[in-house]
């Protein structure tokens, strides 16, 4: 069993693609009930790590537990406890928003009456009432993210994994998503989302894990990782970002002869 108080715990998670090590031994810890950010530059290994933790990608080494269930020896126990919103999510586009939720309820074994009740509430909260009978293929990015989050929440998971959930989402939809996620964590459930937008993480998260080049380089309560700096300043120091000085680009912004 996992330690009490941890929603997610990994040990030595490792994944290579050909010669390239994408994730090089990650010990990720996320306390139960936290709003956790997994941050890092593009290519740091965030999506690969989330893929392994949620059972979508088999690791080459290490192990992962969610709510005390081993991801690889108890996949059913894990999948009943989690909701996942991957980046570049493929939805059944020829279903309407409501049909998508009904379908999810059926594959999760929720009764039709309960599915309808939950779908009604989620559609209302996500501000999708007028779009519920439109095909998902006609949804905007913001609407897709909202219906996908509704589908991920329908079975009331203990832990929710979101990969870049606010990418390409308009401010009004983003605000709705944030409200729903805050309500969800306030009841003791856990949200883990990956992002490279530090301002967003700083605003939402109480726990943060910083990845760089397939490793976790800092992890803990947001206030500790950040210290006296902004999260963005702390992040740039942790990942070793350096300015390129004044050399080059001397032509940029100067009038052409």
Secondary structure, DSSP 8 states (H G I E B T S, - for coil): ---TTEEEEEEEEEEEETTEEEEEEE--EEETT-EEEEE--TTSSHHHHHHHHTTSS--SEEEEEETTEETTT-HHHHHTTEEEE-TT----TTSBHHHHHHHHHHHTT--HHHHHHHHHHHHHHTT-GGGTTSBGGG--HHHHHHHHHHHHHTT--SEEEEESTTTT--HHHHHHHHHHHHHHHHTT-EEEEEES-HHHHHHH-SEEEEEETTEEEEEEEHHHHHTTS-HHHHHHHHTT----TT-S-TTTTS---
